[in-house]
Amino acid sequence: MDEGRRATGDDSGAPDVAGLQRRLAEFARARDWGQYHTPKNLVTAIGVEAAELAEIFQWLTPEQSARVMDEEESAHRVRDEVADVLAYLLQLCEVLGVDALAALSDKIDRNEKRFPVT
């Protein structure tokens, strides 16, 4: 099985966060890019890539934005930009020692307490 993929019991080969982080780190290491992967640079890169994702939706109506994945060209662009944002976020988490899934779970827990269902 490829590095970055894990068996899920149903042989879906769904990606594994830790494996993806290892692949990203190896990709950067092989190209000597690690020196550029400082927290500041990675946060800046996340912002740039998030802006590129937002650009796809910038002038769409709400109805058009809901259908953006219906056309292969725009769907491909969305998937690429989502991947770029996620790649930089995972690299930032790796550099800072943040467990992204635990951080998200903790945040959801806090939000559930902060905004209870009434």
mmCIF file of the C-alpha atoms, coordinates in Angstrom:
data_MODEL
# 
_entry.id   MODEL 
# 
loop_
_atom_site.group_PDB 
_atom_site.id 
_atom_site.type_symbol 
_atom_site.label_atom_id 
_atom_site.label_alt_id 
_atom_site.label_comp_id 
_atom_site.label_asym_id 
_atom_site.label_entity_id 
_atom_site.label_seq_id 
_atom_site.pdbx_PDB_ins_code 
_atom_site.Cartn_x 
_atom_site.Cartn_y 
_atom_site.Cartn_z 
_atom_site.occupancy 
_atom_site.B_iso_or_equiv 
_atom_site.pdbx_formal_charge 
_atom_site.auth_seq_id 
_atom_site.auth_comp_id 
_atom_site.auth_asym_id 
_atom_site.auth_atom_id 
_atom_site.pdbx_PDB_model_num 
ATOM 1   C CA . MET A 1 1   ? 0.000   0.000  0.000   1.00 0.00 ? 1   MET A CA 1 
ATOM 2   C CA . ASP A 1 2   ? 1.331   3.480  -0.836  1.00 0.00 ? 2   ASP A CA 1 
ATOM 3   C CA . GLU A 1 3   ? 2.859   5.560  1.964   1.00 0.00 ? 3   GLU A CA 1 
ATOM 4   C CA . GLY A 1 4   ? 0.150   7.953  3.137   1.00 0.00 ? 4   GLY A CA 1 
ATOM 5   C CA . ARG A 1 5   ? -2.659  5.476  2.620   1.00 0.00 ? 5   ARG A CA 1 
ATOM 6   C CA . ARG A 1 6   ? -4.089  3.113  5.194   1.00 0.00 ? 6   ARG A CA 1 
ATOM 7   C CA . ALA A 1 7   ? -6.424  0.164  5.105   1.00 0.00 ? 7   ALA A CA 1 
ATOM 8   C CA . THR A 1 8   ? -9.802  1.156  6.478   1.00 0.00 ? 8   THR A CA 1 
ATOM 9   C CA . GLY A 1 9   ? -11.339 -2.258 6.791   1.00 0.00 ? 9   GLY A CA 1 
ATOM 10  C CA . ASP A 1 10  ? -13.168 -1.816 3.496   1.00 0.00 ? 10  ASP A CA 1 
ATOM 11  C CA . ASP A 1 11  ? -9.986  -1.599 1.401   1.00 0.00 ? 11  ASP A CA 1 
ATOM 12  C CA . SER A 1 12  ? -10.872 1.942  0.332   1.00 0.00 ? 12  SER A CA 1 
ATOM 13  C CA . GLY A 1 13  ? -7.260  3.020  0.719   1.00 0.00 ? 13  GLY A CA 1 
ATOM 14  C CA . ALA A 1 14  ? -8.357  6.291  2.329   1.00 0.00 ? 14  ALA A CA 1 
ATOM 15  C CA . PRO A 1 15  ? -5.464  8.658  3.001   1.00 0.00 ? 15  PRO A CA 1 
ATOM 16  C CA . ASP A 1 16  ? -3.929  8.732  6.456   1.00 0.00 ? 16  ASP A CA 1 
ATOM 17  C CA . VAL A 1 17  ? -2.978  12.153 7.883   1.00 0.00 ? 17  VAL A CA 1 
ATOM 18  C CA . ALA A 1 18  ? 0.326   11.000 9.362   1.00 0.00 ? 18  ALA A CA 1 
ATOM 19  C CA . GLY A 1 19  ? 1.264   9.207  6.144   1.00 0.00 ? 19  GLY A CA 1 
ATOM 20  C CA . LEU A 1 20  ? 0.461   12.279 4.063   1.00 0.00 ? 20  LEU A CA 1 
ATOM 21  C CA . GLN A 1 21  ? 2.591   14.382 6.399   1.00 0.00 ? 21  GLN A CA 1 
ATOM 22  C CA . ARG A 1 22  ? 5.476   11.938 5.931   1.00 0.00 ? 22  ARG A CA 1 
ATOM 23  C CA . ARG A 1 23  ? 5.073   12.116 2.134   1.00 0.00 ? 23  ARG A CA 1 
ATOM 24  C CA . LEU A 1 24  ? 5.024   15.908 2.202   1.00 0.00 ? 24  LEU A CA 1 
ATOM 25  C CA . ALA A 1 25  ? 8.090   16.023 4.460   1.00 0.00 ? 25  ALA A CA 1 
ATOM 26  C CA . GLU A 1 26  ? 9.989   13.607 2.207   1.00 0.00 ? 26  GLU A CA 1 
ATOM 27  C CA . PHE A 1 27  ? 8.967   15.570 -0.892  1.00 0.00 ? 27  PHE A CA 1 
ATOM 28  C CA . ALA A 1 28  ? 10.331  18.772 0.672   1.00 0.00 ? 28  ALA A CA 1 
ATOM 29  C CA . ARG A 1 29  ? 13.451  17.054 2.055   1.00 0.00 ? 29  ARG A CA 1 
ATOM 30  C CA . ALA A 1 30  ? 14.338  15.542 -1.341  1.00 0.00 ? 30  ALA A CA 1 
ATOM 31  C CA . ARG A 1 31  ? 14.258  19.025 -2.879  1.00 0.00 ? 31  ARG A CA 1 
ATOM 32  C CA . ASP A 1 32  ? 15.964  20.744 0.084   1.00 0.00 ? 32  ASP A CA 1 
ATOM 33  C CA . TRP A 1 33  ? 12.852  22.863 0.645   1.00 0.00 ? 33  TRP A CA 1 
ATOM 34  C CA . GLY A 1 34  ? 12.695  22.257 4.391   1.00 0.00 ? 34  GLY A CA 1 
ATOM 35  C CA . GLN A 1 35  ? 14.716  25.407 4.980   1.00 0.00 ? 35  GLN A CA 1 
ATOM 36  C CA . TYR A 1 36  ? 11.799  27.418 3.588   1.00 0.00 ? 36  TYR A CA 1 
ATOM 37  C CA . HIS A 1 37  ? 9.112   25.650 5.590   1.00 0.00 ? 37  HIS A CA 1 
ATOM 38  C CA . THR A 1 38  ? 9.132   27.974 8.574   1.00 0.00 ? 38  THR A CA 1 
ATOM 39  C CA . PRO A 1 39  ? 5.878   28.599 10.419  1.00 0.00 ? 39  PRO A CA 1 
ATOM 40  C CA . LYS A 1 40  ? 5.692   32.129 8.963   1.00 0.00 ? 40  LYS A CA 1 
ATOM 41  C CA . ASN A 1 41  ? 6.223   30.950 5.403   1.00 0.00 ? 41  ASN A CA 1 
ATOM 42  C CA . LEU A 1 42  ? 3.753   28.087 5.737   1.00 0.00 ? 42  LEU A CA 1 
ATOM 43  C CA . VAL A 1 43  ? 1.063   30.341 7.212   1.00 0.00 ? 43  VAL A CA 1 
ATOM 44  C CA . THR A 1 44  ? 1.636   32.812 4.378   1.00 0.00 ? 44  THR A CA 1 
ATOM 45  C CA . ALA A 1 45  ? 1.373   29.986 1.838   1.00 0.00 ? 45  ALA A CA 1 
ATOM 46  C CA . ILE A 1 46  ? -1.920  28.845 3.401   1.00 0.00 ? 46  ILE A CA 1 
ATOM 47  C CA . GLY A 1 47  ? -3.288  32.367 2.961   1.00 0.00 ? 47  GLY A CA 1 
ATOM 48  C CA . VAL A 1 48  ? -2.160  32.554 -0.657  1.00 0.00 ? 48  VAL A CA 1 
ATOM 49  C CA . GLU A 1 49  ? -3.636  29.171 -1.528  1.00 0.00 ? 49  GLU A CA 1 
ATOM 50  C CA . ALA A 1 50  ? -6.886  29.948 0.329   1.00 0.00 ? 50  ALA A CA 1 
ATOM 51  C CA . ALA A 1 51  ? -7.138  33.149 -1.725  1.00 0.00 ? 51  ALA A CA 1 
ATOM 52  C CA . GLU A 1 52  ? -6.678  31.116 -4.917  1.00 0.00 ? 52  GLU A CA 1 
ATOM 53  C CA . LEU A 1 53  ? -9.539  28.872 -3.776  1.00 0.00 ? 53  LEU A CA 1 
ATOM 54  C CA . ALA A 1 54  ? -11.697 31.910 -2.983  1.00 0.00 ? 54  ALA A CA 1 
ATOM 55  C CA . GLU A 1 55  ? -10.932 33.353 -6.415  1.00 0.00 ? 55  GLU A CA 1 
ATOM 56  C CA . ILE A 1 56  ? -12.763 30.435 -8.045  1.00 0.00 ? 56  ILE A CA 1 
ATOM 57  C CA . PHE A 1 57  ? -15.946 31.445 -6.218  1.00 0.00 ? 57  PHE A CA 1 
ATOM 58  C CA . GLN A 1 58  ? -15.426 35.210 -6.163  1.00 0.00 ? 58  GLN A CA 1 
ATOM 59  C CA . TRP A 1 59  ? -18.018 36.335 -8.707  1.00 0.00 ? 59  TRP A CA 1 
ATOM 60  C CA . LEU A 1 60  ? -20.327 33.331 -8.693  1.00 0.00 ? 60  LEU A CA 1 
ATOM 61  C CA . THR A 1 61  ? -23.888 33.576 -7.478  1.00 0.00 ? 61  THR A CA 1 
ATOM 62  C CA . PRO A 1 62  ? -24.799 31.346 -4.531  1.00 0.00 ? 62  PRO A CA 1 
ATOM 63  C CA . GLU A 1 63  ? -26.538 29.015 -6.988  1.00 0.00 ? 63  GLU A CA 1 
ATOM 64  C CA . GLN A 1 64  ? -23.502 28.851 -9.287  1.00 0.00 ? 64  GLN A CA 1 
ATOM 65  C CA . SER A 1 65  ? -21.176 28.230 -6.350  1.00 0.00 ? 65  SER A CA 1 
ATOM 66  C CA . ALA A 1 66  ? -23.330 25.286 -5.248  1.00 0.00 ? 66  ALA A CA 1 
ATOM 67  C CA . ARG A 1 67  ? -22.803 23.719 -8.698  1.00 0.00 ? 67  ARG A CA 1 
ATOM 68  C CA . VAL A 1 68  ? -19.066 24.403 -9.039  1.00 0.00 ? 68  VAL A CA 1 
ATOM 69  C CA . MET A 1 69  ? -18.229 20.696 -8.814  1.00 0.00 ? 69  MET A CA 1 
ATOM 70  C CA . ASP A 1 70  ? -20.581 19.832 -11.680 1.00 0.00 ? 70  ASP A CA 1 
ATOM 71  C CA . GLU A 1 71  ? -18.102 20.973 -14.361 1.00 0.00 ? 71  GLU A CA 1 
ATOM 72  C CA . GLU A 1 72  ? -14.849 19.030 -14.573 1.00 0.00 ? 72  GLU A CA 1 
ATOM 73  C CA . GLU A 1 73  ? -12.649 22.081 -15.194 1.00 0.00 ? 73  GLU A CA 1 
ATOM 74  C CA . SER A 1 74  ? -13.880 24.016 -12.163 1.00 0.00 ? 74  SER A CA 1 
ATOM 75  C CA . ALA A 1 75  ? -14.043 20.843 -10.054 1.00 0.00 ? 75  ALA A CA 1 
ATOM 76  C CA . HIS A 1 76  ? -10.401 20.119 -10.899 1.00 0.00 ? 76  HIS A CA 1 
ATOM 77  C CA . ARG A 1 77  ? -9.395  23.654 -9.901  1.00 0.00 ? 77  ARG A CA 1 
ATOM 78  C CA . VAL A 1 78  ? -11.280 23.380 -6.606  1.00 0.00 ? 78  VAL A CA 1 
ATOM 79  C CA . ARG A 1 79  ? -9.695  20.010 -5.780  1.00 0.00 ? 79  ARG A CA 1 
ATOM 80  C CA . ASP A 1 80  ? -6.220  21.351 -6.592  1.00 0.00 ? 80  ASP A CA 1 
ATOM 81  C CA . GLU A 1 81  ? -6.609  24.449 -4.422  1.00 0.00 ? 81  GLU A CA 1 
ATOM 82  C CA . VAL A 1 82  ? -8.138  22.470 -1.550  1.00 0.00 ? 82  VAL A CA 1 
ATOM 83  C CA . ALA A 1 83  ? -5.173  20.110 -1.781  1.00 0.00 ? 83  ALA A CA 1 
ATOM 84  C CA . ASP A 1 84  ? -2.731  23.032 -1.727  1.00 0.00 ? 84  ASP A CA 1 
ATOM 85  C CA . VAL A 1 85  ? -4.360  24.556 1.372   1.00 0.00 ? 85  VAL A CA 1 
ATOM 86  C CA . LEU A 1 86  ? -4.433  21.198 3.127   1.00 0.00 ? 86  LEU A CA 1 
ATOM 87  C CA . ALA A 1 87  ? -0.835  20.374 2.176   1.00 0.00 ? 87  ALA A CA 1 
ATOM 88  C CA . TYR A 1 88  ? 0.478   23.596 3.671   1.00 0.00 ? 88  TYR A CA 1 
ATOM 89  C CA . LEU A 1 89  ? -1.736  23.197 6.753   1.00 0.00 ? 89  LEU A CA 1 
ATOM 90  C CA . LEU A 1 90  ? -0.465  19.653 7.338   1.00 0.00 ? 90  LEU A CA 1 
ATOM 91  C CA . GLN A 1 91  ? 3.108   20.833 6.893   1.00 0.00 ? 91  GLN A CA 1 
ATOM 92  C CA . LEU A 1 92  ? 2.514   23.646 9.398   1.00 0.00 ? 92  LEU A CA 1 
ATOM 93  C CA . CYS A 1 93  ? 1.084   21.160 11.883  1.00 0.00 ? 93  CYS A CA 1 
ATOM 94  C CA . GLU A 1 94  ? 4.121   18.934 11.406  1.00 0.00 ? 94  GLU A CA 1 
ATOM 95  C CA . VAL A 1 95  ? 6.554   21.819 11.965  1.00 0.00 ? 95  VAL A CA 1 
ATOM 96  C CA . LEU A 1 96  ? 4.693   23.063 15.064  1.00 0.00 ? 96  LEU A CA 1 
ATOM 97  C CA . GLY A 1 97  ? 3.904   19.624 16.496  1.00 0.00 ? 97  GLY A CA 1 
ATOM 98  C CA . VAL A 1 98  ? 0.133   20.122 16.276  1.00 0.00 ? 98  VAL A CA 1 
ATOM 99  C CA . ASP A 1 99  ? -2.073  17.057 15.934  1.00 0.00 ? 99  ASP A CA 1 
ATOM 100 C CA . ALA A 1 100 ? -4.569  18.478 13.432  1.00 0.00 ? 100 ALA A CA 1 
ATOM 101 C CA . LEU A 1 101 ? -7.314  15.940 14.094  1.00 0.00 ? 101 LEU A CA 1 
ATOM 102 C CA . ALA A 1 102 ? -7.027  16.289 17.882  1.00 0.00 ? 102 ALA A CA 1 
ATOM 103 C CA . ALA A 1 103 ? -7.046  20.086 17.556  1.00 0.00 ? 103 ALA A CA 1 
ATOM 104 C CA . LEU A 1 104 ? -10.189 19.928 15.425  1.00 0.00 ? 104 LEU A CA 1 
ATOM 105 C CA . SER A 1 105 ? -11.897 17.512 17.795  1.00 0.00 ? 105 SER A CA 1 
ATOM 106 C CA . ASP A 1 106 ? -11.076 19.752 20.771  1.00 0.00 ? 106 ASP A CA 1 
ATOM 107 C CA . LYS A 1 107 ? -12.408 22.793 18.914  1.00 0.00 ? 107 LYS A CA 1 
ATOM 108 C CA . ILE A 1 108 ? -15.673 21.023 18.073  1.00 0.00 ? 108 ILE A CA 1 
ATOM 109 C CA . ASP A 1 109 ? -16.007 20.060 21.755  1.00 0.00 ? 109 ASP A CA 1 
ATOM 110 C CA . ARG A 1 110 ? -15.531 23.700 22.791  1.00 0.00 ? 110 ARG A CA 1 
ATOM 111 C CA . ASN A 1 111 ? -18.011 24.912 20.169  1.00 0.00 ? 111 ASN A CA 1 
ATOM 112 C CA . GLU A 1 112 ? -20.622 22.386 21.294  1.00 0.00 ? 112 GLU A CA 1 
ATOM 113 C CA . LYS A 1 113 ? -20.367 23.794 24.815  1.00 0.00 ? 113 LYS A CA 1 
ATOM 114 C CA . ARG A 1 114 ? -20.244 27.401 23.605  1.00 0.00 ? 114 ARG A CA 1 
ATOM 115 C CA . PHE A 1 115 ? -23.206 27.039 21.252  1.00 0.00 ? 115 PHE A CA 1 
ATOM 116 C CA . PRO A 1 116 ? -25.545 24.457 22.798  1.00 0.00 ? 116 PRO A CA 1 
ATOM 117 C CA . VAL A 1 117 ? -28.648 23.325 20.956  1.00 0.00 ? 117 VAL A CA 1 
ATOM 118 C CA . THR A 1 118 ? -31.648 25.035 22.471  1.00 0.00 ? 118 THR A CA 1 
# 
